[in-house]
Amino acid sequence: MDFEKLDVWKRSARLSANLYLHFADSRDFGFKDQITRSGLSVPSNIAEGMARPTVNDRVRFLYIAKGSCAELRTQIYIGMEIGYIEREKGQQWVAETKEIAAMLTGLIRKQPAFEPG
């Protein structure tokens, strides 16, 4: 399946773009780099996983995407705490990361011959 057709990829790519736009003018380069990199990692690993030839490889990259999603959610919480992200926007992003993670779990479970460990 082409990753571009997956709603989870579309949503995570949109979230990543929104993060880049939100932090475009940020002068805290360390935080900006970290949050945009974790956001970019989610759709990138979905794409890479879906292009892999074996189910095990595909699932491995989907799990990496899920881990990056949790990392991103943590950084959003911290961004709200330190005033870099407005509460309402941050809560929307947290909800989106939770939905993306749930979608990734569903996609992992749909992989042929995959048995959760």
Residue, then its C-alpha position, 0 to 999 in steps of 0.5 A: m500500500d502506498f503510504e500517501k493513501l494512509d490517513v495516519w500518514k496524512r494526519s502526522a504529516r499535517l501535524s509536522a508541518n503545523l509544528y514547523l510553522h508554529f516554531a518558525d520564528s522561535r529563537d530557542f533552537g534546541f527546543k525547536d529542533q527537538i520538537t520539529r524533528s520528533g514531529l517529522s519522524v512520525p510520518s517519515n517512519i510510516a513512509e519508510g516502514m510501508a516501503r519495506p519488503t518484509v512485515n517485520d521491517r514494516v512493523r519495526f518502523l511503525y513502532i518507531a513512528k509510534g515511539s516518536c509520537a510519544e516523544l512528540r507528545t512529551q515535548i508538547y506537554i513541556g512546551m505548554e508548561i514553559g509557555y512556548i505552546e498555548r494551552e488550547k493549541g497544545q491540547q489539540w496537538v496532544a489529542e492528535t498525537k493520541e489519535i495518531a498513536a491509536m491509528l498506528t496500533g491499528l495499522i500494526r495489527k492489520q499487518p499480515a502474520f503479525e502477532p503482538g508480543 
